Amino acid sequence: MRRGIRGALATALVAGLALAATGCGGGGDGGSSAGGELSGTVTFWDTSNDAEKATYRKLAEGFQKEHPKVHVAYVNVPFGDANAKFKNAAGGGAGAPDVMRTEVAWVADFANLGYLAPLDGTPALDRTDDYLPQAVGSTKFGGKTYAVPQVIDTLGLFYNKKLLKDAGVPVPRTVAELTAAAQKIKAKTGATALYLRGDDPYWFLPYLYGEGGDMVDAAHKKVTIDDAAGVRAFRTLKRLVDSKAAVTDATDGQENQLKALKDGTVAMAIDGPWDIEGARAGTAFQDKGNLGVAPVPGGSAAQGSPQGGWDLSVYAGSKNLPAAYAFAKYMSSAKVQQQTTDALSLLPTRKSVYAVPAVRQNEMVSFFKPAVDGAVQRPWIAEGNSLFEPLKVQMNKVLTGAATPEQAAKSVGDAYRKLLKDYT
């Protein structure tokens, strides 16, 4: 998570990109032919993972069947590189994609910098009343719409049914139950109870929400991460690792967690729908029915996971806005969302797709849809993505013993108040 550009440079870029956007659409390498038919090239940056990218490439290239004079230039950009790479390209005025698969927390930041084209009144917004209400929040900034929802998600507890059965323990509903079960799991199966992602602050949020806390209260412009709930959340992380109920890693947590789950060296991991296919590729899940999903264990207050997902945004400086708008509409259509769910078990953002029998009967959708309905909305502010870096630093310090939970919460709160100058 990288901090966005601010100040005078951002102001100049906003003005320049807004001017460029008004002149786009018919020139450059594409646009509409005299008869109104779309033509040219649409460059699409896809940020999906290795288990998903072949499906997204096929779906993206399917746009060419409907618009044969448009070439889709598909580029898979690793998630960890995508935010900075897009900002560098957009800020430099060259090399940015026409359409990007944008993490929900990035939209407000990119829009604030002037990098995204407003979509209100364009063909990109189609049947907007069909979107889940909770999927729309991340697409808005400053009273305008800057993206269309593609996929919605949250975190759940992935668990190895056989290991829990062999240990004689039920699926834990709380962190306390998980900790109590860890010794039995280790003694009877040799596996550690939980893999705890220590490298990504997004995975801190279920513990924070489970204690009834949040990072900030955007409505009242108040920093809340250093309240008592934040301290308790940091304390939970430390106790899970110190008690050996969980293993953690400060680097490569995504790969290491998935490998541990696939190999059966851990019984549980907190993960999202994007890793369903990846998990089922492991030896522990040769029987695909062995993978279970449950709500993330709650803390002292409740169960809660962050709402996440992906939107499709259009670059303000695109030389082919007509085709870019049409491509965003296509990739967010009910047809493509259904195909995505059929192939990857990811959750649609359109209400109508949940009425399709094959989607309704998908076992992972049947769990994650109720979880999404109860997920906690993050603050959709321009600085939202920047809130994670201070949190990441302090998570590492707590897990390594370099800071107490109290010190970590205070440090994050102080960093937030410097970043959000009008927050108390």
RAQUI-V752167 format. One record per residue. N is the residue number from 0. RES is the residue in one letter. SS is DSSP state (a for helix, b for strand, c for the rest). OMEGA is omega in radians with two decimals (* if undefined). Layout:
# RAQUI-V752167
N RES SS OMEGA
N RES SS OMEGA
This chain:
# RAQUI-V752167
0 M c -3.05
1 R c -3.10
2 R c -3.10
3 G c 3.10
4 I c -3.13
5 R c 2.95
6 G a -3.01
7 A a 3.13
8 L a 3.14
9 A a -3.13
10 T a 3.13
11 A a 3.14
12 L a 3.10
13 V a -3.11
14 A a -3.11
15 G a -3.12
16 L a 3.10
17 A a 3.11
18 L a 3.13
19 A a -3.09
20 A a -3.09
21 T a -3.12
22 G c -3.08
23 C c 3.00
24 G c -3.09
25 G c -3.06
26 G c 3.12
27 G c -3.08
28 D c 3.14
29 G b -3.13
30 G b 3.12
31 S b 3.07
32 S c -3.08
33 A c -3.12
34 G c 3.11
35 G c -3.12
36 E c -3.14
37 L b -3.14
38 S b 3.08
39 G b -3.06
40 T b 2.97
41 V b 3.07
42 T b -3.08
43 F b 3.01
44 W b 3.13
45 D b -3.09
46 T c -3.10
47 S c -3.07
48 N c -3.04
49 D c -3.13
50 A c -3.04
51 E c -2.88
52 K a 3.11
53 A a 3.10
54 T a -3.12
55 Y a 3.10
56 R a 3.13
57 K a 3.12
58 L a -3.13
59 A a -3.12
60 E a 3.06
61 G c 3.09
62 F a -3.11
63 Q a 3.11
64 K a 3.12
65 E a -3.12
66 H c -3.00
67 P c 3.13
68 K c 3.09
69 V b 3.03
70 H b 3.08
71 V b 3.07
72 A b -3.07
73 Y b 3.08
74 V b 3.04
75 N b -3.13
76 V c 3.14
77 P c -3.09
78 F a -3.08
79 G a -3.12
80 D a -2.87
81 A a -3.07
82 N a -3.11
83 A a -3.12
84 K a 3.12
85 F a -3.14
86 K a 3.12
87 N a -3.13
88 A a -3.12
89 A a 3.13
90 G a 3.12
91 G a 3.10
92 G c 3.13
93 A c 3.03
94 G c 3.12
95 A c 3.13
96 P c 3.02
97 D c -3.14
98 V b -3.14
99 M b 2.98
100 R b -2.89
101 T b 3.08
102 E b -2.99
103 V a -3.12
104 A a -3.10
105 W a -2.97
106 V a -3.11
107 A a 3.13
108 D a -3.14
109 F a -3.14
110 A a 3.14
111 N a 3.12
112 L c 3.14
113 G c -3.06
114 Y c -3.07
115 L b 3.09
116 A c 3.02
117 P c -3.05
118 L c 3.14
119 D c 3.13
120 G c 3.12
121 T c 3.11
122 P c -3.12
123 A c -3.14
124 L c -3.06
125 D c 3.11
126 R c -3.06
127 T a 3.11
128 D a 3.14
129 D a 3.14
130 Y b 2.99
131 L c -3.11
132 P a -3.09
133 Q a 3.12
134 A a -3.02
135 V a -3.02
136 G a -3.06
137 S a -3.10
138 T a -3.04
139 K b 3.01
140 F b 3.10
141 G c 3.10
142 G c 3.12
143 K b 3.13
144 T b -3.07
145 Y c 3.14
146 A c 3.00
147 V b -3.10
148 P b 3.12
149 Q b -3.09
150 V b 3.06
151 I b -3.12
152 D b 3.00
153 T c 3.13
154 L b 3.06
155 G b 3.10
156 L b 3.02
157 F b 3.14
158 Y b 3.12
159 N b -3.05
160 K a -3.10
161 K a -3.12
162 L a 3.11
163 L a 3.11
164 K a 3.14
165 D a 3.13
166 A a 3.13
167 G c -3.14
168 V c 3.08
169 P c 3.05
170 V c -3.07
171 P c 3.10
172 R c -3.13
173 T b 3.07
174 V a 3.12
175 A a 3.11
176 E a 3.12
177 L a -3.14
178 T a 3.14
179 A a -3.11
180 A a -2.98
181 A a -3.10
182 Q a 3.11
183 K a -3.14
184 I a -3.14
185 K a -3.07
186 A a -3.01
187 K a -3.11
188 T a -3.08
189 G c -3.11
190 A c 2.97
191 T b -3.05
192 A b -2.96
193 L b 2.90
194 Y b -3.10
195 L b 3.10
196 R b 3.13
197 G c -3.05
198 D c -3.03
199 D c -3.07
200 P a 3.05
201 Y a -3.12
202 W a 3.03
203 F a -2.98
204 L a 3.09
205 P a 3.11
206 Y a 3.11
207 L a 3.12
208 Y a 3.12
209 G a 3.08
210 E c 3.12
211 G c -3.10
212 G c 3.08
213 D c 3.13
214 M c 3.11
215 V b 2.97
216 D b -3.03
217 A c -3.10
218 A c -3.10
219 H c 3.12
220 K c -3.10
221 K b 3.04
222 V b -3.08
223 T c -3.07
224 I c -3.11
225 D c 2.97
226 D c -3.12
227 A a -3.14
228 A a 3.11
229 G a 3.09
230 V a 3.14
231 R a 3.14
232 A a 3.07
233 F a -3.13
234 R a 3.12
235 T a 3.11
236 L a -3.08
237 K a -3.12
238 R a 3.13
239 L a -3.12
240 V a -3.12
241 D a 3.14
242 S c -3.09
243 K c 2.99
244 A c -3.12
245 A b 2.93
246 V b -3.11
247 T b -3.14
248 D b -3.11
249 A c 3.12
250 T c 3.08
251 D c -3.10
252 G a -3.13
253 Q a -3.11
254 E a -3.09
255 N a 3.10
256 Q a -3.11
257 L a 3.12
258 K a -3.14
259 A a 3.12
260 L a -3.12
261 K a -3.10
262 D a -3.14
263 G c 3.11
264 T c 2.94
265 V b -3.12
266 A b -3.04
267 M b 3.05
268 A b 3.07
269 I b -3.02
270 D b -3.09
271 G b -3.07
272 P a -3.11
273 W a -3.11
274 D a 3.12
275 I a -3.11
276 E a 3.12
277 G a 3.13
278 A a -3.10
279 R a 3.09
280 A c -3.07
281 G c -3.12
282 T a -3.14
283 A a -3.07
284 F a 3.01
285 Q c 2.89
286 D c -3.03
287 K a 3.12
288 G a 3.14
289 N a 3.12
290 L b 3.06
291 G b 3.08
292 V b -3.13
293 A b 3.05
294 P c 3.08
295 V c 3.13
296 P c -3.07
297 G b 3.09
298 G c -3.08
299 S c -3.06
300 A c -3.00
301 A c 2.94
302 Q c 3.14
303 G c 3.09
304 S c -3.11
305 P b 3.00
306 Q c 3.11
307 G b 3.10
308 G b -3.05
309 W b 3.07
310 D b 3.05
311 L b -3.11
312 S b -3.12
313 V b -3.14
314 Y b -3.09
315 A c -3.11
316 G c -3.14
317 S c 3.06
318 K c -3.10
319 N c -3.10
320 L a -3.14
321 P a 3.14
322 A a 3.12
323 A a 3.09
324 Y a -3.11
325 A a 3.13
326 F a 3.10
327 A a 3.10
328 K a -3.12
329 Y a -3.06
330 M a 3.10
331 S c -3.10
332 S c 3.12
333 A a -3.13
334 K a -3.10
335 V a 3.10
336 Q a 3.09
337 Q a 3.12
338 Q a 3.10
339 T a 3.13
340 T a 3.12
341 D a -3.06
342 A a -2.94
343 L a -3.10
344 S c 3.07
345 L c -3.02
346 L b 3.11
347 P c 3.03
348 T c 3.14
349 R b -3.13
350 K a -3.06
351 S a -3.09
352 V a 3.13
353 Y a 3.11
354 A a 3.12
355 V c -3.07
356 P a -3.10
357 A a 3.11
358 V a -3.12
359 R a -3.09
360 Q c 3.12
361 N c -3.00
362 E a -3.14
363 M a 3.05
364 V a -3.11
365 S a 3.04
366 F a -2.95
367 F a 3.12
368 K a 3.07
369 P a 3.12
370 A a 3.09
371 V a 3.14
372 D a -3.13
373 G c -3.09
374 A c -3.09
375 V b 3.09
376 Q c 3.03
377 R c 3.09
378 P c -3.12
379 W c 3.14
380 I c -3.09
381 A c -3.12
382 E c -3.04
383 G a -3.14
384 N a -3.12
385 S a 3.14
386 L a -3.02
387 F a -3.06
388 E a 3.09
389 P a 3.13
390 L a 3.13
391 K a -3.13
392 V a -3.08
393 Q a 3.02
394 M a -3.13
395 N a -3.13
396 K a 3.11
397 V a -3.09
398 L a 3.11
399 T a 3.12
400 G c -3.13
401 A c 3.10
402 A c 3.03
403 T c 3.06
404 P a 3.13
405 E a 3.13
406 Q a -3.11
407 A a -3.14
408 A a 3.13
409 K a -3.12
410 S a 3.12
411 V a 3.11
412 G a 3.12
413 D a 3.14
414 A a 3.12
415 Y a -3.12
416 R a 3.04
417 K a -3.14
418 L a -3.10
419 L c -2.93
420 K c 3.14
421 D c 3.09
422 Y c 3.10
423 T c *
